[in-house]
Amino acid sequence: MNIEDIREYCLSKKGTTEELPFGPDTLVFKVGGKVYLLVGLNQIDELSFNVKCDPDAALELRADFPGTVTPGYHMNKKHWNTVYCNRELSDQRLQELIDHSYALVFASLPKKVAASI
């Protein structure tokens, strides 16, 4: 996956918005006003993104793919992973991690907000 693939995939998800709340170098994707993916726009050599993850699944992913999935950079390490693209995981698996993050965040939205999406 490249950054355009990530952006296109995220924007295909219902209710997704993209923002630059942390400055021009970090693209943030939200659903219902809550973040589910962050990606740095200034990455040159290796592309990575941060996604939310179930804590148990996060630990398992980090153990299974230590060179690809690490605790979330500048995020709550229990709930966020940094995932490197184009290493051990296929594009489909990367999309599944994005889906998981989106689903976790969507499920945490107030019912009124979720119903409006």
C-alpha angles and dihedrals in degrees: 000000000000128000093267090054091051092049093047092047094049093047089053089065115097115262096006120152128186123218143166100219095150097049135280096307102061122063113202127197118203139181118202089356094302125114120246102161137023126187130180115235094202097063112126112163102030130018120218137162137195120237135175116250140182104264095238093046090047092057092047093050092049091051094046096043107025093162093050109032120048135163110288112280109238089353139099100290093210096059106025135064131193107221123197116216124223097025123091101333126078121233088253091055090047088053089050090055090050089048091051092051092047091049093050092051094043090051090054094055120107110264092246092054093045091049091053092056 
